[in-house]
């Protein structure tokens, strides 16, 4: 908490007044960041046919690492620490549960856009999507030369093939700045 107070430029007593523990602070940071992203995304999901809706959601998910890189850094740090700390493991598991619920909600939005019911294994698909999104974000943060777009295009092709095999994904054009105008306060947009 001393290091956090020092980094934030506030007295440690003030940090301790608002947050009784590192866990409580992390939970608040994660919840605030998730709420900010969902607010950004809510206004940018089109009311469009399946392929366009899917593409936009994938573009936003890929773009989030540019807009809110610290969210992924905190999540990766939390996951690593949770492997050794049972108290943080509960917080990390709850964070993954909320992330999976978010992935499921967006996947169900895509299903509605394709006018198909969600598959029976929607929970498994949501967990796999969350793992892919988190893994690609961390890879992009640790390897500045990594281009995640081909992986997102593969997720797009797999999704279209699963939901509506008779349809085709949107063309090759990819919006590399889908969340422009909605940067998180204090975030640093990555140079991509």
C-alpha positions in Angstrom: 0.0 0.0 0.0 3.0 2.3 0.6 4.2 1.8 -2.9 0.7 2.4 -4.3 0.3 5.6 -2.3 3.7 6.8 -3.4 2.9 6.0 -7.1 -0.5 7.7 -6.8 1.1 10.7 -5.0 -1.1 10.3 -1.9 -0.3 9.6 1.7 -0.4 6.0 2.6 -3.0 6.8 5.3 -5.4 8.0 2.6 -4.8 4.9 0.5 -5.4 2.8 3.6 -8.5 4.8 4.5 -10.2 4.0 1.2 -8.8 0.5 0.7 -8.2 -1.8 3.7 -6.1 -4.2 1.6 -4.3 -4.8 -1.7 -7.1 -7.2 -2.6 -9.8 -4.5 -2.0 -7.8 -2.0 -4.1 -7.3 -4.5 -7.0 -11.0 -5.4 -6.9 -11.9 -1.8 -7.3 -9.4 -1.1 -10.1 -10.7 -4.2 -12.0 -14.4 -3.3 -11.6 -13.8 0.3 -12.6 -11.8 -0.6 -15.7 -14.4 -3.3 -16.7 -17.2 -0.7 -16.3 -15.3 1.8 -18.4 -14.7 -0.6 -21.3 -18.2 -1.9 -21.3 -19.4 1.7 -21.5 -17.1 2.3 -24.4 -18.2 -0.9 -26.2 -21.9 -0.4 -25.6 -22.1 2.5 -28.0 -20.0 0.9 -30.6 -21.7 -2.5 -31.2 -23.6 -2.0 -34.5 -27.2 -3.2 -35.1 -26.0 -5.0 -38.2 -26.0 -8.5 -39.8 -23.9 -11.2 -38.0 -20.6 -10.8 -39.9 -20.4 -7.1 -39.3 -21.4 -7.3 -35.6 -18.9 -10.1 -35.0 -16.1 -8.1 -36.7 -16.8 -5.0 -34.7 -16.8 -6.9 -31.4 -13.5 -8.6 -32.3 -12.0 -5.3 -33.4 -13.0 -3.7 -30.1 -11.6 -6.6 -28.1 -8.3 -6.4 -30.0 -8.2 -2.6 -29.7 -8.7 -2.7 -25.9 -5.1 -3.6 -25.3 -4.1 -0.3 -27.0 -6.6 1.8 -25.1 -6.3 0.1 -21.7 -3.0 -1.8 -21.5 -2.8 -1.4 -17.7 -6.0 -3.4 -17.4 -4.3 -6.4 -19.0 -1.1 -5.8 -17.0 -3.1 -5.7 -13.7 -5.0 -8.9 -14.7 -1.8 -10.7 -15.7 -0.1 -9.6 -12.4 -3.2 -10.7 -10.5 -3.2 -14.1 -12.1 0.5 -14.7 -11.5 0.2 -13.7 -7.8 -3.0 -15.7 -7.4 -1.0 -18.9 -8.1 0.8 -18.3 -4.8 -1.9 -16.4 -2.7 -5.2 -18.0 -1.9 -6.8 -14.7 -1.0 -5.9 -13.3 -4.4 -6.9 -16.6 -6.1 -10.5 -15.9 -5.1 -10.3 -12.4 -6.6 -8.7 -13.7 -9.8 -11.3 -16.4 -10.1 -14.1 -13.8 -9.7 -12.4 -11.6 -12.3 -12.3 -14.5 -14.7 -16.0 -15.3 -14.0 -17.0 -11.7 -14.8 -14.8 -11.8 -17.9 -16.4 -15.0 -19.1 -19.9 -13.5 -18.5 -18.9 -10.5 -20.6 -17.6 -12.8 -23.3 -20.8 -14.8 -23.2 -22.9 -11.6 -23.5 -21.0 -10.5 -26.5 -21.1 -13.9 -28.1 -24.9 -14.0 -27.5 -25.1 -10.6 -29.2 -23.3 -12.1 -32.2 -25.7 -15.1 -32.2 -28.7 -12.7 -32.3 -27.1 -10.8 -35.1 -26.7 -14.1 -37.0 -30.3 -15.0 -36.0 -29.2 -18.3 -34.5 -29.6 -19.6 -30.9 -26.4 -19.8 -28.8 -24.9 -23.3 -29.0 -25.4 -25.6 -26.1 -21.7 -25.3 -25.2 -21.9 -21.5 -24.9 -20.2 -21.5 -21.5 -17.2 -23.5 -22.9 -17.1 -21.2 -25.9 -17.1 -18.1 -23.7 -14.3 -19.5 -21.5 -12.2 -20.3 -24.6 -12.8 -16.8 -26.0 -11.8 -15.1 -22.8 -8.6 -17.2 -22.6 -7.8 -16.3 -26.2 -8.5 -12.6 -25.7 -6.5 -12.4 -22.5 -3.6 -14.5 -24.0 -3.4 -12.4 -27.2 -3.5 -9.2 -25.1 -0.6 -10.3 -22.9 1.3 -11.5 -25.9 0.9 -8.1 -27.6 2.1 -6.3 -24.4 5.2 -8.4 -24.0 6.1 -8.6 -27.7 5.7 -5.2 -29.4 6.3 -6.9 -32.8 3.4 -9.3 -32.4 0.4 -8.7 -34.7 -2.7 -10.0 -33.1 -5.0 -9.3 -36.1 -4.3 -12.6 -37.8 -5.3 -14.5 -34.7 -8.5 -12.4 -34.4 -9.3 -13.1 -38.0 -8.9 -16.8 -37.3 -11.4 -16.4 -34.3 -13.7 -14.6 -36.7 -13.5 -17.4 -39.3 -14.1 -20.1 -36.6 -17.1 -18.2 -35.3 -18.7 -17.7 -38.7 -18.1 -21.4 -39.5 -19.7 -22.4 -36.2 -22.7 -20.1 -36.3 -23.5 -19.7 -40.0 -21.3 -21.8 -42.3 -23.1 -20.6 -45.4 -22.0 -17.0 -44.7 -18.6 -15.4 -45.1 -16.6 -13.2 -42.7 -16.3 -9.5 -43.5 -13.4 -8.7 -46.0 -9.8 -8.2 -45.0 -10.0 -4.5 -43.9 -9.5 -4.3 -40.1 -10.2 -1.2 -38.0 -7.1 -0.8 -35.9 -8.6 2.0 -33.9 -12.1 0.9 -33.1 -12.3 2.6 -29.7 -11.0 6.0 -30.8 -12.3 8.9 -29.0 -12.9 6.8 -25.9 -9.5 6.3 -24.4 -9.4 5.4 -20.7 -8.3 8.3 -18.5 -4.5 8.1 -18.1 -4.1 5.3 -20.6 -1.3 5.4 -23.1 -2.3 4.3 -26.6 0.2 1.9 -27.9 2.0 2.8 -31.1 0.7 0.2 -33.6 
